[in-house]
Amino acid sequence: MNFDLNQWYSEKIDEDAIFDYMGRIEDEDVTDILQSIEQILKDRNEPPKLFKKIFNVLVELVQNLHHHGEVPSDLDVSYEKFGVLILRDEGNQYRICAGNFIKIDGLRLIRDRIDQINTLSSTETQSLYRIILGNDQFSEKGGGGLGMVDIARKSGNNMEYQFFQYNPNFLFLAIDVII
């Protein structure tokens, strides 16, 4: 059975959701999404330290959606970059849910990377961040591998993730970060 994106999305957006977005993730969309979330957090009068932590993690997640999201041909959309972003206020914590499609051949690399980062202590995460920052190596999509490390570093928590089979060539990757 194929993954039902709309059902997954509707289950994530309940009374705890204070922001939700599903759709195109082009340059102008990234700006609009971040401005909307910034205003929501300002309106909620979040303490500056919490505001900065939430916003910095959101920036990394939105950039990951923008740079690494793919669009399966059977998704029936007219754009090349697609993603889902949900911000939830769960009382004593915020949960940021981000999702995008990836090609199946990228599964092992992403899963292994998140698992590796999730095993690191705060000190080890900081060290890995500095190592990657100084190595000046970039992927074919322009990234240096800092995004996931930076999310863990800024949130102070492990990333929760799930892969859902969408079709024979694509998976939907859902990442949750708790702050």
C-alpha positions in Angstrom: 0.0 0.0 0.0 1.3 3.4 -0.9 1.8 6.2 1.6 -1.2 8.6 1.7 0.4 12.1 2.1 -2.9 13.9 2.7 -3.9 11.4 5.5 -0.5 11.8 7.2 -0.7 15.6 7.0 -4.2 15.8 8.3 -3.3 13.6 11.3 -0.4 15.9 12.1 -2.4 19.1 12.0 -4.7 19.1 15.1 -5.3 21.6 17.9 -1.6 21.6 18.8 -0.6 22.9 15.3 0.2 26.6 15.3 1.6 26.6 11.7 1.2 24.2 8.9 2.3 24.2 5.3 2.3 21.7 2.5 3.4 22.6 -1.0 6.0 24.3 -3.2 9.3 25.1 -1.5 11.0 27.6 -3.9 13.1 30.6 -2.8 10.2 32.9 -2.3 8.2 30.2 -0.4 11.1 29.8 2.0 11.1 33.5 2.8 7.3 33.6 3.2 7.3 30.5 5.5 10.0 31.8 7.7 8.4 35.3 8.0 5.1 33.7 8.9 6.6 31.5 11.6 8.7 34.4 12.9 5.5 36.5 13.3 3.7 33.6 15.1 6.5 33.2 17.6 6.7 37.0 18.2 2.9 37.1 18.7 3.3 34.3 21.3 5.9 36.4 23.2 8.3 33.5 23.4 11.5 34.2 25.5 14.4 35.3 23.2 16.4 32.1 23.9 13.5 29.8 23.0 12.5 31.9 20.0 16.1 31.8 18.6 16.4 28.0 19.1 13.0 27.3 17.4 13.7 29.7 14.6 17.2 28.4 13.9 16.0 24.8 13.8 13.2 25.8 11.4 15.6 27.6 9.1 17.7 24.5 8.8 14.7 22.2 8.2 13.2 24.6 5.6 16.6 24.8 3.9 16.8 21.0 3.8 13.3 20.8 2.3 14.4 23.4 -0.3 17.7 21.8 -1.2 17.0 18.1 -0.9 13.3 17.6 -1.6 12.3 15.8 -4.7 8.9 15.5 -6.4 7.7 12.1 -7.7 6.2 12.4 -11.2 2.9 11.0 -10.0 2.4 13.6 -7.2 0.6 15.8 -9.8 2.1 19.1 -9.0 3.7 21.6 -11.4 6.8 22.5 -9.4 10.1 20.9 -8.7 10.5 21.4 -4.9 7.9 20.1 -2.4 7.8 19.9 1.3 5.7 19.8 4.5 6.3 21.9 7.6 4.3 21.8 10.8 5.0 23.7 14.0 3.2 22.3 17.1 2.9 23.7 20.6 2.6 20.6 22.8 2.4 22.4 26.1 5.9 22.0 27.6 7.6 21.6 24.3 7.5 22.6 20.6 7.6 19.9 17.9 8.7 20.7 14.4 7.6 18.2 11.8 9.2 18.4 8.3 8.7 16.1 5.4 9.8 15.6 1.9 10.2 13.0 -0.8 13.5 11.3 -1.4 14.7 8.7 -3.9 14.9 5.2 -2.4 18.6 5.0 -3.2 19.1 7.8 -0.6 17.5 5.9 2.2 20.6 4.3 3.7 22.7 7.5 3.6 20.1 9.6 5.3 19.1 7.0 7.9 22.7 6.3 8.8 23.5 10.0 9.1 20.6 10.7 11.4 21.4 7.6 13.5 25.0 8.6 13.8 24.1 12.1 14.9 21.5 10.8 17.3 24.2 8.8 19.1 26.5 11.8 19.8 26.7 13.7 23.0 26.4 17.4 23.0 30.2 17.8 23.1 30.6 15.3 20.2 27.9 17.1 18.2 29.8 20.4 18.6 33.1 18.7 17.6 31.6 17.2 14.5 30.1 20.5 13.6 33.5 22.2 13.8 35.1 19.4 11.8 32.6 19.7 9.0 32.7 23.4 9.0 36.4 23.4 8.5 36.6 20.7 5.8 35.5 22.9 2.9 33.8 19.9 1.1 30.5 20.3 -0.5 27.9 17.9 -2.0 26.5 18.1 -5.5 23.6 20.0 -4.0 25.9 22.6 -2.4 25.7 21.4 1.2 28.6 20.5 3.4 26.7 18.0 5.5 26.1 20.6 8.3 22.3 20.7 8.2 21.4 17.6 10.3 24.3 18.2 12.7 23.2 21.8 13.2 19.6 20.7 13.9 20.8 18.4 16.6 23.2 21.0 18.0 20.6 23.8 18.1 17.7 21.7 19.4 19.8 19.7 21.9 17.6 16.7 21.1 17.6 13.6 18.9 15.8 13.8 15.6 12.8 11.4 15.3 12.3 10.1 11.8 10.2 7.8 9.7 10.4 6.7 6.1 7.2 5.8 4.3 7.1 3.9 0.9 5.4 6.2 -1.6 5.9 4.4 -4.8 8.6 2.0 -6.2 11.1 4.9 -6.6 10.4 7.3 -3.8 10.0 7.4 0.0 8.5 10.1 2.1 10.9 11.2 4.9 9.3 12.7 8.0 11.6 14.3 10.6 10.4 15.5 14.0 12.5 17.8 16.2 11.5 18.6 19.7 12.5 21.8 21.4 
